[in-house]
């Protein structure tokens, strides 16, 4: 069974006196253990599509299914539970709590999920070890580099073992070494743990790590295929932007 399915999804909203089609009839299917790169120029509908997939917004029409369940039939509380137990998020700005340690930041999703303290601590420690930060568990954000902070954010997204991880420009604020580390972590979550990763990116190197490159323009899906090398992606992005 597919993990995520969009079927002729439309999202409209009003801007001034004008009706805007942020997403315009998009159909898309993602399988477990697949890494997807989502690309498109500003205003293409990427953020709206991610918000719908992440259960942060609902479509105006069309169907969104998560593991065969019609998400549109769920109420707000049920969508919140779906996010909490099945989805993970990595943000471009890290979104770490500055006055808490790396370990406490990683524990946060489990705290909301009601996981007992001893189990939270053990799983958060294991997640930090997986991203190579076991020795930084008790450091605060201002004591870590940008790359280390992003790895903490990845550990936090993965610690609840979500079916799907959403990553918004995961390499956007990082140098090339830190970017490569984060992309390898996301790739490993796909290859070793069967998770599905969806990342919004303008970085051709990041897109080249994906199994599929999806391009949106004016709310429409205009390209869906294998990304190829970073050079191939650069050339494709030039043609489609």
Secondary structure by P-SEA (a helix, b strand, c coil): cccbbbcbbbbbbbcccccccccccccccccccbbbbbbbccccaaaaaaaaaaccccccbbbbbccccccccccaaaaaaaaaccbbbbbccccccccccaaaaaaaaaaaacccaaaaaaaaaaaaaaaccccccccccccccaaaaaaaaaaaaccccccbbbbccccccccaaaaaaaaaaaaaaaaccbbbbbbbcccaaaaaaccbbbbbcccccccccccccaaaaaaaaaacc
